[in-house]
Amino acid sequence: MSSHGLGPKPKDLDDMNIEIMRNTLYKAYLEDFYRFCQKLGGATSEIMSDLLSFEADRRAVNISINSIGTELTREDRRKLYSNFGLLYPYGHEELAVCEDLDQNDVYNISRDSGSSGCLPLQVRGVMEKYPPYQSIFAKLSYGESQLLDKAFYEEEVKRLCLAFEQQYPLMPHELLYVFFGLQFHYAVFFAYIRLREQEIRNLMWISECVAQNQKSRVHDSVVFIF
């Protein structure tokens, strides 16, 4: 964290540095949790690896979008990305140089051309290269970045619900395979807690809509679980 200029003085803890600190700590948590789950083996390792990889990829996208137009450098972005996931490592290289969510002009980086990798890319263009994430961005029209969080939450809920069943998606393909004795893995506890967190987000949004007399917007951010 010291490489980002975070010092002990309170005046140094502006909004940007607080976000860097938060994302750095969460990166360490995800990587440690991922390594722990890998050691467990079996269905727990398979399912948790997929769920944590999705979380790591989602955070990489959010970090990229939220850092556009800020003083955060491309190298700083890379340091905040988790060192695993479907986007690791090549997707991270491209996200680090993105300058817009869905600009019209997209430039490809040629790794064989000696390019420094500084050509601008759009986040949408990078993510659409990965089949599991194409459906998420297909739901969004250009300029609808405010709906991206909901699209990610909907995909997460789908994956969490599958953790309770006897089938789970094999990434990056859309095929399903069957686990025997799936009810004995630990991923169901993680999935249960995350689904309860989504219920809380739904209730908070509904409460805000009611408090502000905006009942017509209740369905804008509610993510249905079952």
Z-matrix of the N, CA and C atoms (Angstrom, degrees):
N
C 1 1.458
C 2 1.525 1 111.07
N 3 1.329 2 115.71 1 -25.53
C 4 1.452 3 117.84 2 -179.55
C 5 1.508 4 111.64 3 -65.38
N 6 1.353 5 117.10 4 -25.99
C 7 1.458 6 120.18 5 179.39
C 8 1.513 7 111.70 6 -66.83
N 9 1.331 8 117.39 7 -18.93
C 10 1.456 9 121.41 8 178.77
C 11 1.522 10 111.38 9 -94.40
N 12 1.316 11 117.68 10 5.46
C 13 1.455 12 120.06 11 176.67
C 14 1.506 13 114.11 12 83.93
N 15 1.342 14 116.97 13 19.90
C 16 1.457 15 119.20 14 179.67
C 17 1.518 16 109.31 15 -82.25
N 18 1.299 17 118.37 16 114.95
C 19 1.451 18 122.41 17 -179.77
C 20 1.504 19 111.06 18 -110.78
N 21 1.313 20 117.33 19 175.32
C 22 1.460 21 120.96 20 -177.44
C 23 1.516 22 113.98 21 -76.73
N 24 1.345 23 117.18 22 -13.10
C 25 1.452 24 119.49 23 -176.15
C 26 1.524 25 110.53 24 -77.16
N 27 1.323 26 118.66 25 135.14
C 28 1.470 27 121.67 26 -179.28
C 29 1.519 28 112.91 27 -56.74
N 30 1.338 29 117.54 28 -32.82
C 31 1.463 30 119.22 29 -176.89
C 32 1.525 31 111.68 30 -66.02
N 33 1.353 32 116.53 31 -21.69
C 34 1.453 33 119.90 32 179.42
C 35 1.525 34 112.27 33 -77.11
N 36 1.321 35 117.37 34 -17.27
C 37 1.454 36 121.20 35 -175.31
C 38 1.524 37 111.08 36 -87.14
N 39 1.329 38 116.11 37 67.62
C 40 1.454 39 119.57 38 175.06
C 41 1.526 40 108.66 39 -80.84
N 42 1.328 41 116.52 40 -179.52
C 43 1.460 42 120.50 41 -175.66
C 44 1.524 43 112.02 42 -58.79
N 45 1.343 44 116.94 43 -40.66
C 46 1.455 45 120.31 44 -178.08
C 47 1.520 46 111.34 45 -63.97
N 48 1.326 47 116.82 46 -47.81
C 49 1.460 48 119.98 47 -178.23
C 50 1.525 49 112.44 48 -66.71
N 51 1.323 50 116.79 49 -33.61
C 52 1.463 51 119.78 50 176.87
C 53 1.524 52 110.06 51 -64.76
N 54 1.328 53 117.27 52 -40.79
C 55 1.460 54 120.85 53 178.13
C 56 1.522 55 110.89 54 -65.83
N 57 1.333 56 117.06 55 -39.78
C 58 1.462 57 120.57 56 177.48
C 59 1.521 58 110.34 57 -62.02
N 60 1.321 59 116.31 58 -44.24
C 61 1.462 60 120.67 59 178.67
C 62 1.524 61 110.82 60 -61.61
N 63 1.318 62 116.20 61 -46.17
C 64 1.467 63 120.38 62 -178.53
C 65 1.526 64 111.25 63 -61.87
N 66 1.334 65 116.85 64 -45.12
C 67 1.460 66 120.44 65 -178.86
C 68 1.520 67 112.42 66 -70.81
N 69 1.330 68 117.64 67 -32.36
C 70 1.462 69 120.88 68 176.54
C 71 1.522 70 110.73 69 -65.59
N 72 1.324 71 116.66 70 -44.13
C 73 1.460 72 120.82 71 178.65
C 74 1.525 73 111.31 72 -66.02
N 75 1.334 74 116.94 73 -39.78
C 76 1.457 75 119.60 74 -179.22
C 77 1.524 76 110.63 75 -68.88
N 78 1.331 77 116.63 76 -34.53
C 79 1.466 78 120.23 77 175.73
C 80 1.523 79 110.07 78 -60.85
N 81 1.340 80 117.17 79 -46.54
C 82 1.466 81 121.27 80 179.32
C 83 1.526 82 110.94 81 -61.19
N 84 1.344 83 116.20 82 -40.58
C 85 1.467 84 120.68 83 178.44
C 86 1.518 85 110.99 84 -62.45
N 87 1.335 86 117.72 85 -47.60
C 88 1.459 87 121.13 86 -178.55
C 89 1.521 88 111.53 87 -62.13
N 90 1.326 89 116.94 88 -44.37
C 91 1.459 90 120.29 89 -177.84
C 92 1.526 91 111.39 90 -65.89
N 93 1.330 92 117.45 91 -41.23
C 94 1.468 93 120.55 92 177.62
C 95 1.525 94 111.13 93 -65.79
N 96 1.320 95 116.72 94 -42.67
C 97 1.461 96 121.54 95 179.53
C 98 1.527 97 110.08 96 -64.06
N 99 1.327 98 116.77 97 -41.05
C 100 1.461 99 121.66 98 179.60
C 101 1.532 100 110.54 99 -62.29
N 102 1.332 101 116.81 100 -45.75
C 103 1.469 102 120.15 101 179.36
C 104 1.531 103 111.02 102 -63.29
N 105 1.327 104 116.64 103 -39.60
C 106 1.464 105 120.73 104 178.51
C 107 1.525 106 110.88 105 -61.67
N 108 1.328 107 116.87 106 -45.45
C 109 1.467 108 121.03 107 -179.16
C 110 1.523 109 111.32 108 -65.84
N 111 1.336 110 116.93 109 -34.75
C 112 1.454 111 120.44 110 177.81
C 113 1.527 112 111.02 111 -61.57
N 114 1.324 113 116.57 112 -35.91
C 115 1.464 114 120.83 113 -178.88
C 116 1.526 115 112.27 114 -71.20
N 117 1.322 116 117.62 115 -23.49
C 118 1.463 117 120.87 116 -177.47
C 119 1.518 118 112.24 117 -71.67
N 120 1.337 119 116.22 118 -33.04
C 121 1.448 120 120.56 119 179.04
C 122 1.522 121 113.17 120 70.78
N 123 1.324 122 116.05 121 -178.91
C 124 1.454 123 122.05 122 176.51
C 125 1.515 124 114.31 123 65.67
N 126 1.333 125 115.06 124 -155.31
C 127 1.463 126 121.01 125 -177.64
C 128 1.519 127 111.60 126 -63.78
N 129 1.338 128 116.94 127 -35.31
C 130 1.467 129 119.83 128 179.22
C 131 1.516 130 110.76 129 -59.23
N 132 1.319 131 116.75 130 -46.50
C 133 1.462 132 121.03 131 -179.68
C 134 1.520 133 111.27 132 -63.72
N 135 1.334 134 116.77 133 -44.08
C 136 1.466 135 120.73 134 -177.76
C 137 1.524 136 111.44 135 -62.23
N 138 1.319 137 116.52 136 -49.96
C 139 1.463 138 120.44 137 -174.91
C 140 1.522 139 111.33 138 -73.14
N 141 1.331 140 117.26 139 -44.58
C 142 1.458 141 120.04 140 -179.57
C 143 1.522 142 111.42 141 -65.55
N 144 1.318 143 117.54 142 -34.70
C 145 1.466 144 120.03 143 177.72
C 146 1.520 145 110.52 144 -61.06
N 147 1.332 146 115.88 145 -41.21
C 148 1.462 147 119.56 146 179.07
C 149 1.524 148 111.12 147 -67.84
N 150 1.328 149 117.37 148 -45.17
C 151 1.467 150 120.87 149 -178.24
C 152 1.524 151 111.45 150 -64.48
N 153 1.333 152 116.96 151 -43.12
C 154 1.464 153 120.32 152 -179.22
C 155 1.522 154 111.30 153 -71.84
N 156 1.330 155 117.26 154 -34.18
C 157 1.462 156 120.06 155 176.64
C 158 1.522 157 110.72 156 -64.36
N 159 1.328 158 115.88 157 -40.47
C 160 1.465 159 119.50 158 176.84
C 161 1.522 160 110.67 159 -62.38
N 162 1.336 161 116.92 160 -42.33
C 163 1.462 162 120.90 161 178.84
C 164 1.527 163 110.85 162 -63.50
N 165 1.332 164 116.84 163 -41.15
C 166 1.465 165 120.62 164 179.06
C 167 1.524 166 110.87 165 -63.98
N 168 1.329 167 116.90 166 -41.61
C 169 1.466 168 120.63 167 179.59
C 170 1.526 169 111.18 168 -67.05
N 171 1.313 170 116.78 169 -41.35
C 172 1.465 171 120.22 170 179.12
C 173 1.527 172 110.89 171 -62.17
N 174 1.317 173 116.32 172 -42.21
C 175 1.458 174 119.52 173 179.52
C 176 1.522 175 111.05 174 -66.79
N 177 1.323 176 117.19 175 -35.48
C 178 1.466 177 120.10 176 177.28
C 179 1.526 178 110.45 177 -62.08
N 180 1.330 179 116.09 178 -41.58
C 181 1.470 180 120.30 179 178.54
C 182 1.523 181 110.44 180 -65.44
N 183 1.325 182 117.11 181 -46.15
C 184 1.468 183 120.45 182 -178.84
C 185 1.524 184 111.93 183 -63.90
N 186 1.328 185 116.76 184 -40.40
C 187 1.465 186 120.24 185 177.63
C 188 1.520 187 110.23 186 -62.08
N 189 1.326 188 116.32 187 -42.59
C 190 1.469 189 120.46 188 -179.36
C 191 1.521 190 111.21 189 -62.97
N 192 1.328 191 116.52 190 -45.78
C 193 1.466 192 120.49 191 -178.20
C 194 1.521 193 111.18 192 -67.60
N 195 1.332 194 116.36 193 -44.93
C 196 1.466 195 120.07 194 -176.77
C 197 1.520 196 113.27 195 -70.49
N 198 1.329 197 117.54 196 -20.02
C 199 1.464 198 120.17 197 -179.07
C 200 1.518 199 113.08 198 -94.04
N 201 1.335 200 117.40 199 -3.83
C 202 1.465 201 120.48 200 177.01
C 203 1.524 202 109.39 201 -65.24
N 204 1.311 203 115.99 202 127.92
C 205 1.457 204 120.71 203 179.52
C 206 1.510 205 114.38 204 82.42
N 207 1.339 206 117.56 205 7.80
C 208 1.463 207 121.01 206 177.96
C 209 1.523 208 109.47 207 -106.08
N 210 1.335 209 115.45 208 179.55
C 211 1.460 210 120.67 209 179.87
C 212 1.520 211 112.58 210 -80.84
N 213 1.315 212 117.86 211 -1.98
C 214 1.460 213 121.46 212 179.62
C 215 1.525 214 109.71 213 -67.69
N 216 1.330 215 116.83 214 124.94
C 217 1.460 216 121.07 215 -178.21
C 218 1.525 217 110.59 216 -80.03
N 219 1.330 218 115.01 217 168.74
C 220 1.460 219 119.25 218 179.47
C 221 1.522 220 111.35 219 -65.05
N 222 1.321 221 116.85 220 -36.27
C 223 1.458 222 120.29 221 177.71
C 224 1.526 223 110.66 222 -67.14
N 225 1.331 224 116.54 223 -36.59
C 226 1.466 225 120.13 224 176.45
C 227 1.521 226 110.76 225 -62.27
N 228 1.327 227 116.21 226 -39.39
C 229 1.467 228 119.74 227 177.75
C 230 1.519 229 110.07 228 -59.30
N 231 1.334 230 116.13 229 -49.44
C 232 1.466 231 120.34 230 -177.23
C 233 1.523 232 111.59 231 -57.13
N 234 1.326 233 116.51 232 -37.34
C 235 1.463 234 120.40 233 -178.37
C 236 1.522 235 112.20 234 -67.55
N 237 1.333 236 116.60 235 -21.61
C 238 1.465 237 120.38 236 -178.88
C 239 1.523 238 112.67 237 -90.54
N 240 1.334 239 117.90 238 -12.19
C 241 1.458 240 121.33 239 178.50
C 242 1.527 241 109.79 240 -78.48
N 243 1.323 242 116.78 241 140.33
C 244 1.470 243 121.06 242 176.58
C 245 1.525 244 110.13 243 -71.29
N 246 1.317 245 116.26 244 146.24
C 247 1.463 246 121.66 245 -175.91
C 248 1.530 247 112.46 246 -86.69
N 249 1.309 248 116.72 247 45.57
C 250 1.461 249 123.06 248 173.32
C 251 1.515 250 107.43 249 -164.53
N 252 1.322 251 116.48 250 175.65
C 253 1.457 252 120.37 251 -178.35
C 254 1.512 253 111.55 252 112.59
N 255 1.314 254 116.11 253 168.23
C 256 1.461 255 121.06 254 -179.23
C 257 1.524 256 111.43 255 -64.93
N 258 1.319 257 117.35 256 -31.41
C 259 1.465 258 121.39 257 -177.82
C 260 1.525 259 112.99 258 -81.19
N 261 1.316 260 117.17 259 -11.28
C 262 1.469 261 120.97 260 -177.03
C 263 1.522 262 110.54 261 -85.30
N 264 1.345 263 119.69 262 130.18
C 265 1.472 264 127.48 263 0.60
C 266 1.534 265 114.11 264 -101.55
N 267 1.372 266 116.25 265 -20.40
C 268 1.470 267 118.62 266 -169.71
C 269 1.523 268 112.72 267 -68.75
N 270 1.340 269 116.53 268 -36.81
C 271 1.457 270 118.64 269 176.79
C 272 1.512 271 111.89 270 -63.76
N 273 1.327 272 116.85 271 -34.49
C 274 1.462 273 120.85 272 177.35
C 275 1.527 274 111.28 273 -64.32
N 276 1.326 275 116.01 274 -39.59
C 277 1.463 276 119.62 275 179.37
C 278 1.526 277 110.79 276 -60.40
N 279 1.320 278 116.13 277 -39.34
C 280 1.463 279 119.84 278 -178.50
C 281 1.521 280 111.72 279 -77.80
N 282 1.325 281 117.32 280 -40.49
C 283 1.467 282 119.50 281 178.28
C 284 1.524 283 111.50 282 -62.16
N 285 1.315 284 116.70 283 -32.84
C 286 1.466 285 120.48 284 -177.09
C 287 1.523 286 112.47 285 -64.17
N 288 1.339 287 117.41 286 -22.74
C 289 1.467 288 119.85 287 -178.60
C 290 1.519 289 112.39 288 -108.16
N 291 1.333 290 117.41 289 7.44
C 292 1.463 291 120.01 290 178.84
C 293 1.525 292 110.43 291 -67.36
N 294 1.310 293 115.47 292 138.76
C 295 1.458 294 121.23 293 -179.85
C 296 1.518 295 112.82 294 -119.71
N 297 1.337 296 116.72 295 2.75
C 298 1.461 297 119.83 296 178.76
C 299 1.514 298 108.09 297 -160.55
N 300 1.338 299 116.32 298 157.94
C 301 1.458 300 120.32 299 177.89
C 302 1.511 301 111.20 300 -73.83
N 303 1.321 302 117.29 301 -51.46
C 304 1.460 303 120.38 302 -177.46
C 305 1.518 304 111.18 303 -148.20
N 306 1.335 305 116.65 304 54.74
C 307 1.460 306 120.14 305 175.98
C 308 1.518 307 109.08 306 -66.51
N 309 1.310 308 116.37 307 160.97
C 310 1.455 309 120.00 308 -175.49
C 311 1.523 310 112.86 309 -74.56
N 312 1.330 311 117.28 310 -35.34
C 313 1.456 312 120.96 311 -176.31
C 314 1.517 313 110.27 312 -92.61
N 315 1.331 314 115.74 313 124.38
C 316 1.452 315 121.36 314 -179.61
C 317 1.516 316 108.61 315 -119.66
N 318 1.317 317 116.45 316 133.72
C 319 1.452 318 121.77 317 -179.58
C 320 1.519 319 108.58 318 -118.47
N 321 1.334 320 115.73 319 132.39
C 322 1.452 321 120.27 320 -179.86
C 323 1.515 322 110.22 321 -90.59
N 324 1.319 323 115.53 322 142.35
C 325 1.454 324 121.05 323 177.19
C 326 1.519 325 108.54 324 -95.57
N 327 1.300 326 116.94 325 123.30
C 328 1.451 327 121.31 326 177.76
C 329 1.514 328 109.28 327 -95.06
N 330 1.327 329 116.06 328 116.26
C 331 1.466 330 119.22 329 -178.19
C 332 1.525 331 111.54 330 -74.03
N 333 1.349 332 116.66 331 -16.64
C 334 1.457 333 120.12 332 -178.12
C 335 1.519 334 112.47 333 -97.23
N 336 1.323 335 117.20 334 -2.66
C 337 1.455 336 120.04 335 -174.90
C 338 1.513 337 112.60 336 -95.73
N 339 1.342 338 116.62 337 -0.48
C 340 1.453 339 118.91 338 -178.66
C 341 1.502 340 112.85 339 80.39
N 342 1.342 341 117.51 340 11.78
C 343 1.455 342 120.78 341 -179.79
C 344 1.514 343 110.10 342 -66.29
N 345 1.322 344 116.05 343 146.57
C 346 1.455 345 120.80 344 179.26
C 347 1.517 346 111.89 345 -79.16
N 348 1.348 347 117.66 346 -4.75
C 349 1.457 348 120.74 347 179.46
C 350 1.504 349 112.81 348 79.15
N 351 1.314 350 119.34 349 25.59
C 352 1.459 351 122.47 350 -175.74
C 353 1.520 352 112.23 351 -102.59
N 354 1.340 353 117.96 352 6.53
C 355 1.450 354 119.91 353 -179.23
C 356 1.518 355 109.34 354 -76.64
N 357 1.345 356 117.67 355 141.06
C 358 1.461 357 120.21 356 -176.16
C 359 1.522 358 112.85 357 -69.21
N 360 1.294 359 116.41 358 140.63
C 361 1.452 360 123.41 359 176.04
C 362 1.515 361 108.82 360 -128.09
N 363 1.325 362 116.78 361 163.42
C 364 1.448 363 121.05 362 172.98
C 365 1.525 364 108.44 363 -104.62
N 366 1.317 365 116.54 364 144.73
C 367 1.459 366 121.26 365 -179.77
C 368 1.524 367 110.35 366 -60.76
N 369 1.328 368 116.32 367 -42.64
C 370 1.466 369 120.11 368 179.80
C 371 1.524 370 110.73 369 -57.97
N 372 1.325 371 117.17 370 -44.75
C 373 1.458 372 121.03 371 -178.78
C 374 1.515 373 112.61 372 -61.64
N 375 1.324 374 116.39 373 -38.13
C 376 1.466 375 120.49 374 178.41
C 377 1.523 376 110.50 375 -66.99
N 378 1.326 377 117.21 376 -47.58
C 379 1.459 378 121.20 377 -174.48
C 380 1.523 379 112.70 378 -69.69
N 381 1.319 380 117.45 379 -30.14
C 382 1.459 381 120.10 380 -178.87
C 383 1.523 382 112.32 381 -72.13
N 384 1.317 383 117.62 382 -7.59
C 385 1.462 384 121.09 383 175.01
C 386 1.527 385 111.56 384 -77.14
N 387 1.324 386 116.58 385 -14.25
C 388 1.463 387 121.38 386 -176.44
C 389 1.527 388 109.23 387 -109.38
N 390 1.346 389 118.28 388 110.45
C 391 1.469 390 122.06 389 -174.10
C 392 1.526 391 115.67 390 -48.46
N 393 1.347 392 120.52 391 -42.37
C 394 1.470 393 118.66 392 -179.19
C 395 1.521 394 114.13 393 -62.52
N 396 1.337 395 117.44 394 -20.14
C 397 1.463 396 120.45 395 -177.24
C 398 1.530 397 112.94 396 -105.75
N 399 1.315 398 116.43 397 -3.58
C 400 1.463 399 119.06 398 178.97
C 401 1.521 400 111.46 399 -63.09
N 402 1.339 401 116.54 400 -39.40
C 403 1.466 402 120.05 401 -177.52
C 404 1.523 403 111.54 402 -66.42
N 405 1.342 404 117.18 403 -30.96
C 406 1.463 405 120.41 404 179.67
C 407 1.514 406 110.40 405 -65.50
N 408 1.324 407 116.66 406 -48.53
C 409 1.460 408 119.92 407 -177.80
C 410 1.525 409 111.97 408 -77.94
N 411 1.337 410 117.01 409 -19.00
C 412 1.459 411 119.39 410 176.17
C 413 1.523 412 111.07 411 -67.48
N 414 1.342 413 117.32 412 -23.72
C 415 1.463 414 121.39 413 178.88
C 416 1.521 415 112.05 414 -75.57
N 417 1.326 416 116.94 415 -16.23
C 418 1.463 417 121.09 416 -172.98
C 419 1.512 418 111.22 417 -105.33
N 420 1.309 419 116.30 418 129.34
C 421 1.455 420 120.46 419 170.83
C 422 1.516 421 108.16 420 -79.40
N 423 1.322 422 117.09 421 162.04
C 424 1.457 423 120.21 422 179.03
C 425 1.528 424 109.39 423 -62.35
N 426 1.324 425 115.30 424 132.53
C 427 1.458 426 120.28 425 -179.89
C 428 1.513 427 113.83 426 91.81
N 429 1.352 428 117.69 427 1.43
C 430 1.464 429 120.95 428 -179.25
C 431 1.527 430 111.26 429 -101.98
N 432 1.309 431 116.62 430 45.44
C 433 1.463 432 120.89 431 -177.30
C 434 1.522 433 112.12 432 -62.84
N 435 1.341 434 117.38 433 -24.71
C 436 1.462 435 119.87 434 -178.88
C 437 1.524 436 111.65 435 -67.84
N 438 1.331 437 118.14 436 -17.03
C 439 1.460 438 121.81 437 179.91
C 440 1.524 439 112.54 438 -93.14
N 441 1.329 440 117.34 439 -2.28
C 442 1.461 441 120.53 440 -176.34
C 443 1.525 442 111.77 441 -64.39
N 444 1.326 443 117.30 442 -41.85
C 445 1.463 444 120.42 443 -179.95
C 446 1.522 445 111.18 444 -59.00
N 447 1.334 446 116.50 445 -43.61
C 448 1.463 447 119.58 446 179.83
C 449 1.523 448 110.92 447 -63.72
N 450 1.337 449 116.97 448 -40.69
C 451 1.462 450 120.57 449 179.58
C 452 1.527 451 111.09 450 -62.64
N 453 1.330 452 116.60 451 -39.91
C 454 1.462 453 120.39 452 177.31
C 455 1.528 454 110.85 453 -66.97
N 456 1.328 455 117.12 454 -41.92
C 457 1.463 456 120.34 455 179.48
C 458 1.528 457 111.01 456 -63.43
N 459 1.321 458 117.37 457 -38.42
C 460 1.463 459 120.60 458 178.73
C 461 1.526 460 110.96 459 -63.89
N 462 1.329 461 115.83 460 -41.08
C 463 1.466 462 119.61 461 178.05
C 464 1.526 463 110.63 462 -66.43
N 465 1.324 464 116.55 463 -39.98
C 466 1.464 465 120.06 464 178.92
C 467 1.523 466 110.77 465 -63.05
N 468 1.324 467 117.52 466 -44.50
C 469 1.467 468 121.28 467 179.84
C 470 1.526 469 110.48 468 -59.85
N 471 1.320 470 116.70 469 -41.04
C 472 1.465 471 120.23 470 178.48
C 473 1.527 472 110.88 471 -60.22
N 474 1.323 473 116.50 472 -43.41
C 475 1.465 474 120.50 473 179.82
C 476 1.529 475 111.35 474 -68.79
N 477 1.322 476 116.42 475 -39.39
C 478 1.464 477 120.13 476 179.68
C 479 1.525 478 111.34 477 -64.64
N 480 1.327 479 116.66 478 -40.48
C 481 1.465 480 120.18 479 179.33
C 482 1.526 481 111.05 480 -65.01
N 483 1.333 482 116.93 481 -36.12
C 484 1.459 483 120.48 482 179.01
C 485 1.524 484 111.91 483 -65.82
N 486 1.336 485 116.71 484 -22.72
C 487 1.464 486 120.23 485 179.08
C 488 1.524 487 111.36 486 -65.14
N 489 1.339 488 117.29 487 -20.69
C 490 1.463 489 121.11 488 179.81
C 491 1.526 490 111.87 489 -90.30
N 492 1.320 491 117.21 490 -10.39
C 493 1.451 492 121.02 491 -175.36
C 494 1.520 493 110.57 492 -101.08
N 495 1.305 494 116.68 493 179.24
C 496 1.461 495 121.43 494 -179.99
C 497 1.518 496 111.30 495 -96.53
N 498 1.300 497 116.23 496 31.57
C 499 1.457 498 120.22 497 175.41
C 500 1.514 499 108.10 498 -152.95
N 501 1.318 500 114.70 499 153.26
C 502 1.459 501 119.64 500 -178.36
C 503 1.514 502 108.89 501 -154.71
N 504 1.342 503 118.34 502 143.28
C 505 1.461 504 120.35 503 -176.22
C 506 1.519 505 111.95 504 -68.32
N 507 1.322 506 115.29 505 136.45
C 508 1.455 507 120.99 506 176.57
C 509 1.515 508 108.56 507 -93.44
N 510 1.313 509 117.33 508 105.39
C 511 1.456 510 120.79 509 -178.82
C 512 1.522 511 109.23 510 -76.52
N 513 1.346 512 117.46 511 146.67
C 514 1.454 513 127.22 512 2.43
C 515 1.523 514 114.15 513 -89.04
N 516 1.330 515 117.85 514 4.46
C 517 1.456 516 120.33 515 -178.90
C 518 1.524 517 110.47 516 -83.57
N 519 1.311 518 117.02 517 169.91
C 520 1.458 519 120.80 518 -179.31
C 521 1.528 520 111.08 519 -101.47
N 522 1.332 521 116.73 520 13.64
C 523 1.452 522 120.27 521 178.25
C 524 1.520 523 110.08 522 -73.90
N 525 1.326 524 115.73 523 159.26
C 526 1.468 525 121.06 524 178.60
C 527 1.526 526 108.94 525 -118.79
N 528 1.316 527 115.76 526 140.55
C 529 1.450 528 119.34 527 175.03
C 530 1.528 529 108.90 528 -126.34
N 531 1.310 530 115.44 529 157.35
C 532 1.462 531 121.19 530 -172.53
C 533 1.527 532 110.24 531 -102.48
N 534 1.334 533 116.50 532 132.08
C 535 1.462 534 122.50 533 172.35
C 536 1.527 535 108.17 534 -98.87
N 537 1.322 536 116.47 535 131.81
C 538 1.462 537 119.90 536 174.54
C 539 1.520 538 108.60 537 -88.13
N 540 1.323 539 116.77 538 137.88
C 541 1.456 540 120.56 539 -177.92
C 542 1.512 541 112.16 540 66.64
N 543 1.325 542 117.44 541 32.92
C 544 1.461 543 121.37 542 -175.00
C 545 1.522 544 112.04 543 -63.72
N 546 1.326 545 116.61 544 -26.38
C 547 1.466 546 118.99 545 -176.31
C 548 1.525 547 112.27 546 -68.20
N 549 1.323 548 118.30 547 -7.10
C 550 1.455 549 120.83 548 -177.19
C 551 1.525 550 113.07 549 -98.97
N 552 1.319 551 118.77 550 7.23
C 553 1.465 552 119.80 551 -179.66
C 554 1.526 553 110.37 552 -90.85
N 555 1.336 554 115.52 553 162.75
C 556 1.465 555 121.36 554 -175.33
C 557 1.528 556 113.37 555 -86.68
N 558 1.315 557 117.47 556 -11.84
C 559 1.464 558 119.87 557 -176.24
C 560 1.521 559 112.53 558 -63.93
N 561 1.345 560 117.17 559 -22.82
C 562 1.467 561 119.33 560 -179.30
C 563 1.529 562 110.99 561 -63.99
N 564 1.326 563 117.59 562 -30.72
C 565 1.463 564 120.27 563 179.65
C 566 1.525 565 110.49 564 -70.33
N 567 1.326 566 115.60 565 -41.70
C 568 1.465 567 120.46 566 176.17
C 569 1.522 568 110.14 567 -62.16
N 570 1.342 569 115.88 568 -45.34
C 571 1.461 570 120.49 569 -178.93
C 572 1.526 571 111.13 570 -62.89
N 573 1.322 572 116.58 571 -40.52
C 574 1.464 573 120.55 572 -179.80
C 575 1.530 574 111.00 573 -61.22
N 576 1.325 575 116.98 574 -46.56
C 577 1.465 576 120.69 575 -179.52
C 578 1.519 577 110.89 576 -63.65
N 579 1.329 578 117.22 577 -42.71
C 580 1.464 579 119.55 578 -178.87
C 581 1.526 580 111.71 579 -66.71
N 582 1.320 581 117.22 580 -35.36
C 583 1.464 582 119.84 581 176.66
C 584 1.528 583 111.14 582 -67.90
N 585 1.323 584 116.85 583 -36.34
C 586 1.462 585 119.46 584 175.97
C 587 1.529 586 110.42 585 -65.99
N 588 1.330 587 117.28 586 -36.54
C 589 1.463 588 120.59 587 176.40
C 590 1.526 589 110.54 588 -62.16
N 591 1.337 590 116.41 589 -37.89
C 592 1.461 591 119.36 590 177.59
C 593 1.521 592 110.66 591 -67.31
N 594 1.305 593 117.70 592 -37.36
C 595 1.465 594 120.57 593 175.75
C 596 1.525 595 110.79 594 -59.97
N 597 1.330 596 116.21 595 -40.82
C 598 1.467 597 120.48 596 179.00
C 599 1.523 598 110.35 597 -64.56
N 600 1.336 599 116.77 598 -42.55
C 601 1.475 600 119.62 599 177.45
C 602 1.523 601 110.61 600 -60.79
N 603 1.331 602 116.34 601 -40.78
C 604 1.464 603 119.66 602 178.23
C 605 1.528 604 111.22 603 -61.37
N 606 1.331 605 116.48 604 -46.11
C 607 1.467 606 120.71 605 -179.05
C 608 1.524 607 111.72 606 -64.27
N 609 1.323 608 116.56 607 -39.32
C 610 1.465 609 119.91 608 179.01
C 611 1.525 610 110.70 609 -64.38
N 612 1.338 611 116.50 610 -41.03
C 613 1.463 612 119.81 611 179.45
C 614 1.531 613 110.78 612 -65.96
N 615 1.330 614 116.46 613 -44.83
C 616 1.465 615 120.16 614 179.29
C 617 1.524 616 110.53 615 -61.09
N 618 1.326 617 116.64 616 -41.82
C 619 1.465 618 120.91 617 179.12
C 620 1.518 619 111.46 618 -61.60
N 621 1.345 620 116.27 619 -41.75
C 622 1.465 621 120.27 620 178.84
C 623 1.525 622 110.91 621 -64.20
N 624 1.331 623 116.13 622 -41.18
C 625 1.466 624 119.62 623 -179.92
C 626 1.529 625 110.93 624 -64.17
N 627 1.323 626 116.50 625 -41.53
C 628 1.463 627 120.45 626 179.23
C 629 1.522 628 110.28 627 -66.53
N 630 1.341 629 116.78 628 -44.29
C 631 1.465 630 121.09 629 -178.19
C 632 1.523 631 111.95 630 -62.96
N 633 1.345 632 116.79 631 -33.19
C 634 1.458 633 121.03 632 -178.38
C 635 1.529 634 112.45 633 -98.31
N 636 1.340 635 115.75 634 11.27
C 637 1.462 636 121.29 635 178.68
C 638 1.533 637 111.58 636 56.36
N 639 1.329 638 115.52 637 43.03
C 640 1.462 639 122.01 638 179.26
C 641 1.538 640 109.83 639 -121.45
N 642 1.319 641 115.66 640 49.93
C 643 1.459 642 119.70 641 -175.47
C 644 1.528 643 112.62 642 -62.00
N 645 1.300 644 117.37 643 -24.99
C 646 1.464 645 120.28 644 -179.99
C 647 1.523 646 112.27 645 -67.89
N 648 1.333 647 117.16 646 -15.26
C 649 1.465 648 121.16 647 -178.37
C 650 1.528 649 112.92 648 -100.14
N 651 1.323 650 116.36 649 8.01
C 652 1.466 651 119.72 650 -176.92
C 653 1.523 652 111.43 651 -55.74
N 654 1.323 653 117.69 652 -42.56
C 655 1.462 654 120.98 653 -175.24
C 656 1.528 655 113.12 654 -79.27
N 657 1.316 656 117.94 655 -4.48
C 658 1.469 657 120.04 656 -178.38
C 659 1.519 658 112.60 657 -62.36
N 660 1.326 659 117.38 658 -38.40
C 661 1.470 660 120.33 659 -175.46
C 662 1.521 661 114.04 660 -124.86
N 663 1.315 662 117.75 661 3.09
C 664 1.466 663 119.94 662 177.70
C 665 1.525 664 109.32 663 -75.78
N 666 1.324 665 115.96 664 128.84
C 667 1.464 666 122.00 665 177.88
C 668 1.523 667 108.00 666 -108.05
N 669 1.320 668 116.18 667 115.75
C 670 1.462 669 120.46 668 -177.81
C 671 1.527 670 109.74 669 -74.80
N 672 1.311 671 115.76 670 134.70
C 673 1.461 672 121.17 671 -174.93
C 674 1.522 673 111.73 672 -91.32
N 675 1.335 674 117.27 673 -44.65
C 676 1.458 675 119.75 674 -179.22
C 677 1.521 676 109.66 675 -125.23
